[in-house]
Amino acid sequence: MPRIATNSAEDELCEILLRTGSLKFGTFKLASGILSSYYLDLRLIPSDPEAFRRTITFYSDTIAGKVKGSIDRLTGVPTAGIAIGAVLAFTLRKPFIYVRKETKEHGMTRRIEGFLRPGDRVLLLDDVITTGSSILEAAEAIRAEGGVVEDAVVLLDRQQGGEANLRKAGVKLHSFANMRRIADELLSRGTIEESQYREIVAQMQG
């Protein structure tokens, strides 16, 4: 499959969203419970190997450029963050753990899968952030087992209050791109209508 040729990494992300059909318009209920006129289905990206490879690069560049201090372990926020986190951990040669949505009722009956030492600094990874509820639940589970959570990295910030909610809980958000930038680019390309652009922007906070 040919490599996508664009002017910047964010432009390239726009190409990936379009090529994989990851941006959809309609009426959707998000994991946060919020109703939205658009949906980012980034779980489609791993089905396109070249798009997934480039997306992993976006994450690794964001981590290298924005996350300060050492990281002991990477963790994926269920469910989309697990695939991202596993590949990134392999790429960066970091230990990987993941958080279950619910504590399992058999075996070790744990919420955290993998080896976590008290005091380990854990970086949270997810695909998209809206209100931040899924990331905060993962942070709480890791902290309950002695892990230190100070940072989270996502591919896209929908700009609907997630960053502020994480900040209140002592977690700093680092996003590769935000939805305003993506919407601006898609409108300039003529890929979305003015009405669709207004719908995206209307859902943003601040």
N, C-alpha and C positions, 0 to 999 in steps of 0.2 A: 504494500500500500504506500503511495507516495507521501512524503512528509508535507505537512501543511506549511505554506510559505506566507507569513504575515509580518507586519511591522513591529509587533511587540508581543510579549508573552500573553498579555491580557487580550490582545486581538486574536491570538491563537486560541485562547480559551473560548472566545465567541465562536470561532470556527468549530471547535470541538462540540460545544453545546448544540450547534445547528446540525452538524454531521451525525451526531448520535441521537438526535431527537430528544435531548435532555430537558429542553425548555418547552413547557406545554401551557396552553391557555385554556381556561374553562372555569369550573367551580370546584375547588378542592378543599378538603379539611386536612390541615397539617397536623403533625404529631403533637404540636403544642395546643391543638384544639381550635386554632385560629382558622377562619375561612379565608381563602385566597383565590384571586382570579388567575393566578399563574402557579406553576409547580416546577421545581427543579428536581428532575428524576436522575440524579447523578449516578445511581446504581447501574445505569445503562453504559457508562463509560468503560468499565472493565471488559465489556463485550467487544470493544474495539481496541485491540492490543496496542496500536500506535498511539491512540488517544490516551489510553491508560498510562503508557510509558511517559508521555509528555506531562500528564497530570501529576504523576509521582515526582517528576522533576520540579514542577511548580511547588509542591510541598517541601521538597528538600531545600530548594532555594529560599523559601520563606523561613524555614527553620534556621538555616545558616545566616540569613540576613537580619532576622528579627528577634529570635529567642536568645536571651542572654544567659550566660552561665552554663554549667554542665547539666546534662540530662542522663539519668541512670537507666530509665526504661521508657518505652513508648507504649501507649495503650490506645486501642480503638474503642470508640463509643458505639454501642450496638445500634443498628446493625451495619450501616454503611461504612463506619469508621474501622471496622475490624479488617476488612480486605485492604483498605488503605494502610492501616497501621502495620499489618503483617509484611507487606511488600516494602514499606519504608524501613522497618526494622532490619529486614534482610539487606536492603541497600546501604543503610547507614551502619550496619553491624552493631545494632543495639538490641538488648534483650526486649522481648515483646510479651505483654500481658493483655488480657482483655476483660471487660466487665460484662457479666451476664445481665440481661434485662431483669431477671428474677433470680433469687438464690435457689440453687438446685436442691431438690429434696432427697437426693441419694448421694452415695459416695462421701466426699468430704464436706458436702453441703455448704459450699463456698459461693460467694458472689464474684470473686476475682479468680480468674484462671491464669495460672503461671506463678512464678516465684517472685514475691514482693517482700523486701526487707524493710523494717521500720526505718524511716529517714530517707528512703530512696526518693529521688526527685523524678516525678513522672510527668511526661508530656502527653496531654490528651489530644486525640485526632478525630475529626469528624468531617463530613462532606460539606454540610450547609448549617448555618446557625440562623434561627429565627428569634425565639425568646431566650434560648440557651438552656431550656429545662433538661434536655437529655444530657448535655455536658455537665451540668451541675449535679445531676443524679450520679453520674460516673465519678465525679470529683468527690462527692460525699462517700461513695463506696470505697474508694481508694484511701481516703483520709481515715476512714473507720478502721482500716487495717494497718495504719501507721505510715502510709505513703504521703509524700509532700507534693501537692498540686498547686502550681503557680501560673502555668501557661497552658493555652489551648490553641491549636492551629486548625483552621478550616480553609477549604477552597473558596467558598463564597459566603459573604455576609449579606443576608437579606435586609439588614439595617432596620430591624423591627424590635429593637430594645435588648437584643442578646448581649451585646458588648457591655452595656451598662449593668445588666443583671449579673454577669460574670464578675465585673469589677467589684460589685458589692460583696461578693463571696470570696474576694481575694484571688481571682483568676484573671490573668491578662489575656485578651483575645488577640490573635495574630491571624489576619485573613490574607489570602493571596489576592483577592479582588473583592469589591463590593458590588451590589446590584445596580447602584446608580451608574457606575462606570460601564458595566456591561449593557445596561439599558441604553445609555447614551450612544454606545458604539453600534448596537443593533438598529437603533433609530436612524443613525447617520448612514447605515448601509441600505436602509429601506427594507430591512428584514422584518421589522415589526411596524404596525400602524401607530399613528400618533395616539389613538385611543388606548392601545395596548401599553404604550409608554406611560401615559398618564395613570393607568391602572397600577402599574408597577410602582411609580413614584408615590402615589397616594397612600400606599401601604407602609412607606418608610416613616421612621420617627426621627425628627430633628433634621 
